[in-house]
């Protein structure tokens, strides 16, 4: 829950997308109301894993993309909800100096170790291609500590 809600103007098409996907958007942790007079959304809650800075752009991009989507609801969900959540998580969730609870760290580790991608591989990069895990061989450690040449 935000002490100071975020506000953003949206178009009529984006308002229609908000109406259509309201339950799904709420289910991922956003608390949104629509101000008819100003044609603005008022975001009073954001998912815990999403930073305030990323939340406004995430929700406005999401509504814009959903407003422009053609096809089924399932296609829109697959394309936008998961992709946008991964993207927002990558941008906002892990930052130097920020302290996370044990439950959050366990959730991240569980996702990294058990969620396969389309080819069945364990997640090794963020949505932008940056590595999130890598292998350190014993020989590299031994070299680092001058155990071998």
N, CA and C atoms as an extended XYZ file, in Angstrom:
447
Properties=species:S:1:pos:R:3:atomname:S:1:resname:S:1:resid:I:1 pbc="F F F"
N         0.853       -1.168        0.000 N   UNK     1
C         0.000        0.000        0.000 CA  UNK     1
C         0.903        1.238        0.000 C   UNK     1
N         0.571        2.196       -0.825 N   UNK     2
C         1.386        3.391       -0.957 CA  UNK     2
C         0.855        4.522       -0.072 C   UNK     2
N         1.774        5.217        0.568 N   UNK     3
C         1.403        6.381        1.370 CA  UNK     3
C         0.905        7.499        0.451 C   UNK     3
N         1.605        7.698       -0.659 N   UNK     4
C         1.211        8.683       -1.666 CA  UNK     4
C         0.916        7.939       -2.969 C   UNK     4
N        -0.353        7.828       -3.341 N   UNK     5
C        -0.707        7.086       -4.555 CA  UNK     5
C        -0.055        7.683       -5.805 C   UNK     5
N         0.179        6.817       -6.772 N   UNK     6
C         0.665        7.248       -8.078 CA  UNK     6
C        -0.540        7.636       -8.920 C   UNK     6
N        -0.373        8.631       -9.772 N   UNK     7
C        -1.458        9.044      -10.667 CA  UNK     7
C        -0.911        9.106      -12.084 C   UNK     7
N        -1.721        8.662      -13.033 N   UNK     8
C        -1.309        8.712      -14.434 CA  UNK     8
C        -2.543        8.844      -15.318 C   UNK     8
N        -2.459        9.704      -16.319 N   UNK     9
C        -3.563        9.852      -17.261 CA  UNK     9
C        -3.556        8.677      -18.223 C   UNK     9
N        -4.759        8.212      -18.575 N   UNK    10
C        -4.887        7.136      -19.547 CA  UNK    10
C        -5.969        7.481      -20.564 C   UNK    10
N        -5.868        6.859      -21.713 N   UNK    11
C        -6.833        7.091      -22.785 CA  UNK    11
C        -8.111        6.278      -22.541 C   UNK    11
N        -9.118        6.529      -23.365 N   UNK    12
C       -10.362        5.761      -23.255 CA  UNK    12
C       -10.120        4.283      -23.546 C   UNK    12
N        -9.263        3.996      -24.529 N   UNK    13
C        -8.954        2.600      -24.857 CA  UNK    13
C        -8.249        1.915      -23.682 C   UNK    13
N        -7.363        2.643      -23.016 N   UNK    14
C        -6.665        2.089      -21.849 CA  UNK    14
C        -7.632        1.896      -20.689 C   UNK    14
N        -8.607        2.785      -20.560 N   UNK    15
C        -9.644        2.634      -19.533 CA  UNK    15
C       -10.456        1.369      -19.802 C   UNK    15
N       -10.778        1.106      -21.060 N   UNK    16
C       -11.502       -0.115      -21.412 CA  UNK    16
C       -10.667       -1.352      -21.077 C   UNK    16
N        -9.373       -1.283      -21.335 N   UNK    17
C        -8.482       -2.403      -21.003 CA  UNK    17
C        -8.432       -2.596      -19.486 C   UNK    17
N        -8.411       -1.508      -18.738 N   UNK    18
C        -8.424       -1.598      -17.276 CA  UNK    18
C        -9.703       -2.274      -16.806 C   UNK    18
N       -10.830       -1.879      -17.376 N   UNK    19
C       -12.103       -2.501      -17.001 CA  UNK    19
C       -12.091       -3.997      -17.301 C   UNK    19
N       -11.585       -4.351      -18.479 N   UNK    20
C       -11.593       -5.750      -18.907 CA  UNK    20
C       -10.651       -6.617      -18.076 C   UNK    20
N        -9.496       -6.090      -17.724 N   UNK    21
C        -8.470       -6.876      -17.029 CA  UNK    21
C        -8.350       -6.526      -15.542 C   UNK    21
N        -9.303       -5.780      -15.021 N   UNK    22
C        -9.206       -5.280      -13.643 CA  UNK    22
C        -8.913       -6.390      -12.626 C   UNK    22
N        -9.648       -7.486      -12.702 N   UNK    23
C        -9.457       -8.569      -11.725 CA  UNK    23
C        -8.057       -9.163      -11.805 C   UNK    23
N        -7.557       -9.355      -13.009 N   UNK    24
C        -6.228       -9.930      -13.184 CA  UNK    24
C        -5.140       -8.961      -12.719 C   UNK    24
N        -5.328       -7.686      -13.000 N   UNK    25
C        -4.361       -6.671      -12.548 CA  UNK    25
C        -4.372       -6.600      -11.022 C   UNK    25
N        -5.551       -6.666      -10.425 N   UNK    26
C        -5.659       -6.660       -8.959 CA  UNK    26
C        -5.020       -7.905       -8.361 C   UNK    26
N        -5.189       -9.043       -9.033 N   UNK    27
C        -4.657      -10.307       -8.518 CA  UNK    27
C        -3.139      -10.316       -8.447 C   UNK    27
N        -2.467       -9.512       -9.269 N   UNK    28
C        -1.009       -9.476       -9.201 CA  UNK    28
C        -0.503       -8.436       -8.201 C   UNK    28
N        -1.426       -7.710       -7.553 N   UNK    29
C        -1.021       -6.837       -6.462 CA  UNK    29
C        -1.221       -5.352       -6.666 C   UNK    29
N        -1.821       -4.946       -7.760 N   UNK    30
C        -2.071       -3.523       -7.981 CA  UNK    30
C        -3.444       -3.146       -7.455 C   UNK    30
N        -3.505       -2.053       -6.699 N   UNK    31
C        -4.768       -1.470       -6.264 CA  UNK    31
C        -4.989       -0.208       -7.079 C   UNK    31
N        -5.973       -0.226       -7.964 N   UNK    32
C        -6.179        0.884       -8.899 CA  UNK    32
C        -7.629        1.326       -8.872 C   UNK    32
N        -7.817        2.637       -8.857 N   UNK    33
C        -9.141        3.216       -9.064 CA  UNK    33
C        -9.025        4.180      -10.245 C   UNK    33
N       -10.158        4.523      -10.812 N   UNK    34
C       -10.173        5.427      -11.962 CA  UNK    34
C       -10.907        6.697      -11.579 C   UNK    34
N       -10.289        7.840      -11.819 N   UNK    35
C       -10.888        9.147      -11.546 CA  UNK    35
C       -11.532        9.652      -12.838 C   UNK    35
N       -12.857        9.602      -12.887 N   UNK    36
C       -13.606        9.974      -14.097 CA  UNK    36
C       -13.360       11.426      -14.517 C   UNK    36
N       -13.208       12.323      -13.548 N   UNK    37
C       -13.056       13.744      -13.865 CA  UNK    37
C       -11.733       14.042      -14.558 C   UNK    37
N       -10.674       13.459      -14.054 N   UNK    38
C        -9.342       13.768      -14.601 CA  UNK    38
C        -8.854       12.747      -15.625 C   UNK    38
N        -9.613       11.668      -15.798 N   UNK    39
C        -9.208       10.575      -16.690 CA  UNK    39
C        -7.861       10.002      -16.269 C   UNK    39
N        -7.687        9.870      -14.962 N   UNK    40
C        -6.445        9.340      -14.408 CA  UNK    40
C        -6.722        8.060      -13.630 C   UNK    40
N        -5.720        7.201      -13.617 N   UNK    41
C        -5.770        6.085      -12.686 CA  UNK    41
C        -5.050        6.529      -11.422 C   UNK    41
N        -5.527        6.012      -10.315 N   UNK    42
C        -4.902        6.277       -9.026 CA  UNK    42
C        -4.443        4.919       -8.502 C   UNK    42
N        -3.142        4.740       -8.428 N   UNK    43
C        -2.562        3.472       -7.993 CA  UNK    43
C        -2.211        3.599       -6.521 C   UNK    43
N        -2.951        2.886       -5.682 N   UNK    44
C        -2.739        2.980       -4.233 CA  UNK    44
C        -1.987        1.782       -3.663 C   UNK    44
N        -1.874        0.714       -4.457 N   UNK    45
C        -1.138       -0.480       -4.023 CA  UNK    45
C        -0.342       -1.019       -5.199 C   UNK    45
N         0.865       -1.500       -4.893 N   UNK    46
C         1.702       -2.139       -5.906 CA  UNK    46
C         2.223       -3.451       -5.337 C   UNK    46
N         2.590       -4.400       -6.211 N   UNK    47
C         3.162       -5.649       -5.702 CA  UNK    47
C         4.428       -5.365       -4.902 C   UNK    47
N         4.646       -6.133       -3.851 N   UNK    48
C         5.788       -5.920       -2.968 CA  UNK    48
C         7.114       -5.976       -3.719 C   UNK    48
N         7.184       -6.837       -4.735 N   UNK    49
C         8.418       -7.042       -5.469 CA  UNK    49
C         8.719       -5.930       -6.474 C   UNK    49
N         7.762       -5.037       -6.707 N   UNK    50
C         7.923       -3.971       -7.689 CA  UNK    50
C         8.201       -2.664       -6.967 C   UNK    50
N         9.260       -1.992       -7.340 N   UNK    51
C         9.591       -0.708       -6.731 CA  UNK    51
C         8.651        0.386       -7.207 C   UNK    51
N         8.509        1.413       -6.406 N   UNK    52
C         7.621        2.534       -6.752 CA  UNK    52
C         8.018        3.158       -8.086 C   UNK    52
N         9.327        3.299       -8.325 N   UNK    53
C         9.795        3.910       -9.565 CA  UNK    53
C         9.368        3.114      -10.787 C   UNK    53
N         9.393        1.792      -10.690 N   UNK    54
C         9.037        0.939      -11.822 CA  UNK    54
C         7.528        0.761      -11.963 C   UNK    54
N         6.789        0.946      -10.881 N   UNK    55
C         5.354        0.634      -10.872 CA  UNK    55
C         4.552        1.498      -11.837 C   UNK    55
N         4.796        2.796      -11.852 N   UNK    56
C         4.000        3.674      -12.710 CA  UNK    56
C         4.207        3.337      -14.183 C   UNK    56
N         5.462        3.195      -14.599 N   UNK    57
C         5.697        2.878      -16.008 CA  UNK    57
C         5.182        1.487      -16.340 C   UNK    57
N         5.288        0.564      -15.380 N   UNK    58
C         4.812       -0.789      -15.636 CA  UNK    58
C         3.308       -0.805      -15.907 C   UNK    58
N         2.536       -0.144      -15.055 N   UNK    59
C         1.079       -0.196      -15.203 CA  UNK    59
C         0.610        0.602      -16.425 C   UNK    59
N         1.237        1.734      -16.714 N   UNK    60
C         0.816        2.503      -17.891 CA  UNK    60
C         1.193        1.776      -19.182 C   UNK    60
N         2.381        1.168      -19.228 N   UNK    61
C         2.767        0.382      -20.403 CA  UNK    61
C         1.846       -0.821      -20.565 C   UNK    61
N         1.534       -1.456      -19.463 N   UNK    62
C         0.664       -2.630      -19.499 CA  UNK    62
C        -0.711       -2.265      -20.061 C   UNK    62
N        -1.306       -1.181      -19.558 N   UNK    63
C        -2.621       -0.760      -20.051 CA  UNK    63
C        -2.556       -0.345      -21.516 C   UNK    63
N        -1.502        0.342      -21.887 N   UNK    64
C        -1.333        0.747      -23.274 CA  UNK    64
C        -1.222       -0.471      -24.188 C   UNK    64
N        -0.398       -1.421      -23.780 N   UNK    65
C        -0.222       -2.635      -24.575 CA  UNK    65
C        -1.509       -3.448      -24.650 C   UNK    65
N        -2.216       -3.565      -23.537 N   UNK    66
C        -3.474       -4.316      -23.529 CA  UNK    66
C        -4.523       -3.638      -24.397 C   UNK    66
N        -4.508       -2.306      -24.420 N   UNK    67
C        -5.472       -1.562      -25.244 CA  UNK    67
C        -5.213       -1.806      -26.727 C   UNK    67
N        -3.962       -2.047      -27.094 N   UNK    68
C        -3.605       -2.247      -28.500 CA  UNK    68
C        -3.617       -3.712      -28.914 C   UNK    68
N        -3.808       -4.615      -27.967 N   UNK    69
C        -3.734       -6.042      -28.247 CA  UNK    69
C        -4.917       -6.514      -29.065 C   UNK    69
N        -4.619       -7.354      -30.030 N   UNK    70
C        -5.681       -8.054      -30.744 CA  UNK    70
C        -5.506       -9.529      -30.440 C   UNK    70
N        -6.582      -10.271      -30.439 N   UNK    71
C        -6.504      -11.693      -30.137 CA  UNK    71
C        -7.209      -12.009      -28.845 C   UNK    71
N        -6.908      -13.159      -28.313 N   UNK    72
C        -7.617      -13.646      -27.134 CA  UNK    72
C        -7.050      -13.079      -25.843 C   UNK    72
N        -7.833      -13.201      -24.801 N   UNK    73
C        -7.389      -12.793      -23.476 CA  UNK    73
C        -6.179      -13.617      -23.071 C   UNK    73
N        -6.198      -14.909      -23.402 N   UNK    74
C        -5.090      -15.788      -23.040 CA  UNK    74
C        -3.791      -15.319      -23.686 C   UNK    74
N        -3.868      -14.889      -24.953 N   UNK    75
C        -2.671      -14.404      -25.643 CA  UNK    75
C        -2.147      -13.138      -24.973 C   UNK    75
N        -3.065      -12.245      -24.612 N   UNK    76
C        -2.655      -11.008      -23.948 CA  UNK    76
C        -2.019      -11.299      -22.602 C   UNK    76
N        -2.625      -12.231      -21.854 N   UNK    77
C        -2.052      -12.597      -20.561 CA  UNK    77
C        -0.649      -13.146      -20.725 C   UNK    77
N        -0.502      -14.097      -21.623 N   UNK    78
C         0.796      -14.733      -21.817 CA  UNK    78
C         1.846      -13.721      -22.232 C   UNK    78
N         1.470      -12.836      -23.125 N   UNK    79
C         2.436      -11.874      -23.657 CA  UNK    79
C         2.783      -10.779      -22.666 C   UNK    79
N         1.800      -10.266      -21.959 N   UNK    80
C         2.031       -9.069      -21.169 CA  UNK    80
C         2.202       -9.293      -19.678 C   UNK    80
N         1.286       -9.998      -19.046 N   UNK    81
C         1.364      -10.108      -17.604 CA  UNK    81
C         2.673      -10.738      -17.156 C   UNK    81
N         3.004      -11.890      -17.676 N   UNK    82
C         4.227      -12.553      -17.227 CA  UNK    82
C         5.458      -11.786      -17.676 C   UNK    82
N         5.490      -11.355      -18.928 N   UNK    83
C         6.651      -10.620      -19.424 CA  UNK    83
C         6.862       -9.329      -18.642 C   UNK    83
N         5.790       -8.600      -18.387 N   UNK    84
C         5.918       -7.343      -17.660 CA  UNK    84
C         6.315       -7.574      -16.207 C   UNK    84
N         5.801       -8.633      -15.601 N   UNK    85
C         6.201       -8.923      -14.229 CA  UNK    85
C         7.673       -9.303      -14.155 C   UNK    85
N         8.143      -10.132      -15.081 N   UNK    86
C         9.566      -10.471      -15.099 CA  UNK    86
C        10.403       -9.219      -15.315 C   UNK    86
N         9.980       -8.371      -16.243 N   UNK    87
C        10.721       -7.158      -16.540 CA  UNK    87
C        10.760       -6.231      -15.323 C   UNK    87
N         9.620       -6.036      -14.698 N   UNK    88
C         9.578       -5.173      -13.518 CA  UNK    88
C        10.399       -5.765      -12.388 C   UNK    88
N        10.332       -7.074      -12.226 N   UNK    89
C        11.123       -7.730      -11.189 CA  UNK    89
C        12.599       -7.516      -11.436 C   UNK    89
N        13.002       -7.635      -12.687 N   UNK    90
C        14.408       -7.453      -13.029 CA  UNK    90
C        14.847       -6.022      -12.733 C   UNK    90
N        14.010       -5.057      -13.069 N   UNK    91
C        14.361       -3.660      -12.865 CA  UNK    91
C        14.307       -3.254      -11.395 C   UNK    91
N        13.339       -3.771      -10.667 N   UNK    92
C        13.059       -3.227       -9.348 CA  UNK    92
C        13.382       -4.133       -8.170 C   UNK    92
N        13.391       -5.422       -8.344 N   UNK    93
C        13.436       -6.310       -7.183 CA  UNK    93
C        14.788       -6.371       -6.504 C   UNK    93
N        15.843       -6.569       -7.221 N   UNK    94
C        17.146       -6.758       -6.601 CA  UNK    94
C        18.033       -5.563       -6.919 C   UNK    94
N        18.327       -4.802       -5.907 N   UNK    95
C        19.201       -3.643       -6.056 CA  UNK    95
C        20.191       -3.644       -4.907 C   UNK    95
N        21.389       -3.207       -5.188 N   UNK    96
C        22.421       -3.158       -4.165 CA  UNK    96
C        21.989       -2.334       -2.970 C   UNK    96
N        22.241       -2.852       -1.779 N   UNK    97
C        21.943       -2.131       -0.556 CA  UNK    97
C        20.532       -2.335       -0.031 C   UNK    97
N        19.655       -2.939       -0.816 N   UNK    98
C        18.285       -3.173       -0.361 CA  UNK    98
C        18.239       -4.494        0.401 C   UNK    98
N        17.559       -4.521        1.520 N   UNK    99
C        17.475       -5.712        2.363 CA  UNK    99
C        16.176       -6.448        2.065 C   UNK    99
N        16.276       -7.760        1.864 N   UNK   100
C        15.117       -8.579        1.555 CA  UNK   100
C        14.908       -9.606        2.654 C   UNK   100
N        13.665       -9.969        2.880 N   UNK   101
C        13.328      -10.980        3.872 CA  UNK   101
C        13.661      -12.378        3.363 C   UNK   101
N        13.778      -13.309        4.287 N   UNK   102
C        14.118      -14.690        3.944 CA  UNK   102
C        13.085      -15.307        3.006 C   UNK   102
N        11.811      -15.001        3.189 N   UNK   103
C        10.763      -15.548        2.324 CA  UNK   103
C        10.946      -15.093        0.875 C   UNK   103
N        11.293      -13.822        0.705 N   UNK   104
C        11.500      -13.286       -0.645 CA  UNK   104
C        12.717      -13.938       -1.305 C   UNK   104
N        13.798      -14.078       -0.574 N   UNK   105
C        15.010      -14.717       -1.107 CA  UNK   105
C        14.718      -16.170       -1.464 C   UNK   105
N        13.971      -16.867       -0.620 N   UNK   106
C        13.621      -18.270       -0.906 CA  UNK   106
C        12.774      -18.345       -2.170 C   UNK   106
N        11.820      -17.427       -2.324 N   UNK   107
C        10.974      -17.415       -3.512 CA  UNK   107
C        11.827      -17.232       -4.768 C   UNK   107
N        12.768      -16.303       -4.742 N   UNK   108
C        13.645      -16.065       -5.891 CA  UNK   108
C        14.465      -17.312       -6.202 C   UNK   108
N        15.064      -17.904       -5.174 N   UNK   109
C        15.880      -19.114       -5.384 CA  UNK   109
C        15.032      -20.256       -5.932 C   UNK   109
N        13.838      -20.431       -5.402 N   UNK   110
C        12.945      -21.477       -5.910 CA  UNK   110
C        12.636      -21.256       -7.387 C   UNK   110
N        12.374      -20.013       -7.767 N   UNK   111
C        12.082      -19.707       -9.176 CA  UNK   111
C        13.295      -19.983      -10.059 C   UNK   111
N        14.453      -19.590       -9.600 N   UNK   112
C        15.664      -19.801      -10.396 CA  UNK   112
C        15.982      -21.278      -10.568 C   UNK   112
N        15.720      -22.065       -9.555 N   UNK   113
C        16.121      -23.461       -9.591 CA  UNK   113
C        15.062      -24.398      -10.149 C   UNK   113
N        13.803      -23.990      -10.175 N   UNK   114
C        12.769      -24.934      -10.579 CA  UNK   114
C        11.933      -24.515      -11.779 C   UNK   114
N        11.936      -23.262      -12.160 N   UNK   115
C        11.104      -22.823      -13.273 CA  UNK   115
C        11.844      -22.978      -14.594 C   UNK   115
N        11.451      -23.938      -15.410 N   UNK   116
C        12.126      -24.101      -16.706 CA  UNK   116
C        11.643      -23.088      -17.725 C   UNK   116
N        12.505      -22.798      -18.693 N   UNK   117
C        12.066      -21.949      -19.795 CA  UNK   117
C        11.406      -22.822      -20.857 C   UNK   117
N        11.145      -22.267      -22.041 N   UNK   118
C        10.424      -22.993      -23.087 CA  UNK   118
C        11.139      -24.287      -23.502 C   UNK   118
N        12.451      -24.326      -23.382 N   UNK   119
C        13.219      -25.493      -23.800 CA  UNK   119
C        13.513      -26.438      -22.637 C   UNK   119
N        12.996      -26.130      -21.451 N   UNK   120
C        13.202      -26.996      -20.303 CA  UNK   120
C        14.436      -26.666      -19.486 C   UNK   120
N        15.147      -25.611      -19.820 N   UNK   121
C        16.362      -25.254      -19.098 CA  UNK   121
C        16.034      -24.395      -17.883 C   UNK   121
N        16.909      -24.436      -16.903 N   UNK   122
C        16.762      -23.585      -15.720 CA  UNK   122
C        17.051      -22.144      -16.134 C   UNK   122
N        16.360      -21.188      -15.522 N   UNK   123
C        16.555      -19.773      -15.847 CA  UNK   123
C        17.998      -19.378      -15.537 C   UNK   123
N        18.676      -18.804      -16.519 N   UNK   124
C        20.062      -18.384      -16.331 CA  UNK   124
C        20.255      -16.891      -16.586 C   UNK   124
N        19.271      -16.240      -17.196 N   UNK   125
C        19.382      -14.812      -17.472 CA  UNK   125
C        18.075      -14.107      -17.121 C   UNK   125
N        18.163      -12.810      -16.909 N   UNK   126
C        16.963      -11.996      -16.717 CA  UNK   126
C        16.345      -11.752      -18.090 C   UNK   126
N        15.183      -11.114      -18.169 N   UNK   127
C        14.559      -10.866      -19.476 CA  UNK   127
C        15.426      -10.036      -20.421 C   UNK   127
N        16.406       -9.312      -19.871 N   UNK   128
C        17.272       -8.489      -20.713 CA  UNK   128
C        18.532       -9.224      -21.147 C   UNK   128
N        18.677      -10.479      -20.734 N   UNK   129
C        19.837      -11.265      -21.138 CA  UNK   129
C        21.004      -11.236      -20.177 C   UNK   129
N        20.845      -10.544      -19.066 N   UNK   130
C        21.933      -10.494      -18.079 CA  UNK   130
C        21.939      -11.773      -17.257 C   UNK   130
N        23.126      -12.322      -16.985 N   UNK   131
C        23.173      -13.567      -16.210 CA  UNK   131
C        22.698      -13.351      -14.772 C   UNK   131
N        21.939      -14.310      -14.277 N   UNK   132
C        21.500      -14.256      -12.882 CA  UNK   132
C        22.139      -15.368      -12.072 C   UNK   132
N        22.788      -16.294      -12.759 N   UNK   133
C        23.488      -17.386      -12.098 CA  UNK   133
C        24.626      -17.831      -13.008 C   UNK   133
N        25.678      -18.317      -12.406 N   UNK   134
C        26.784      -18.833      -13.193 CA  UNK   134
C        27.511      -19.889      -12.378 C   UNK   134
N        28.296      -20.686      -13.081 N   UNK   135
C        29.015      -21.782      -12.457 CA  UNK   135
C        30.445      -21.345      -12.152 C   UNK   135
N        30.897      -21.650      -10.947 N   UNK   136
C        32.296      -21.430      -10.583 CA  UNK   136
C        32.922      -22.805      -10.395 C   UNK   136
N        33.903      -23.105      -11.203 N   UNK   137
C        34.558      -24.411      -11.129 CA  UNK   137
C        35.574      -24.420       -9.991 C   UNK   137
N        35.757      -25.583       -9.417 N   UNK   138
C        36.698      -25.749       -8.311 CA  UNK   138
C        38.100      -25.304       -8.716 C   UNK   138
N        38.483      -25.574       -9.957 N   UNK   139
C        39.824      -25.165      -10.406 CA  UNK   139
C        39.978      -23.642      -10.375 C   UNK   139
N        38.923      -22.915      -10.673 N   UNK   140
C        38.982      -21.444      -10.602 CA  UNK   140
C        39.202      -20.974       -9.170 C   UNK   140
N        38.527      -21.618       -8.238 N   UNK   141
C        38.702      -21.261       -6.819 CA  UNK   141
C        40.117      -21.611       -6.371 C   UNK   141
N        40.576      -22.798       -6.763 N   UNK   142
C        41.935      -23.199       -6.403 CA  UNK   142
C        42.969      -22.219       -6.949 C   UNK   142
N        42.785      -21.770       -8.188 N   UNK   143
C        43.705      -20.791       -8.787 CA  UNK   143
C        43.662      -19.465       -8.020 C   UNK   143
N        42.475      -19.044       -7.650 N   UNK   144
C        42.310      -17.781       -6.923 CA  UNK   144
C        43.093      -17.779       -5.610 C   UNK   144
N        43.152      -18.958       -4.950 N   UNK   145
C        43.837      -19.056       -3.664 CA  UNK   145
C        45.228      -19.662       -3.791 C   UNK   145
N        45.772      -19.590       -5.006 N   UNK   146
C        47.138      -20.073       -5.277 CA  UNK   146
C        47.372      -21.522       -4.849 C   UNK   146
N        46.354      -22.348       -4.974 N   UNK   147
C        46.516      -23.766       -4.675 CA  UNK   147
C        47.081      -24.491       -5.891 C   UNK   147
N        46.782      -23.965       -7.071 N   UNK   148
C        47.348      -24.517       -8.312 CA  UNK   148
C        47.790      -23.347       -9.175 C   UNK   148
N        48.632      -23.619      -10.138 N   UNK   149
C        49.130      -22.568      -11.035 CA  UNK   149
C        48.265      -22.414      -12.230 C   UNK   149
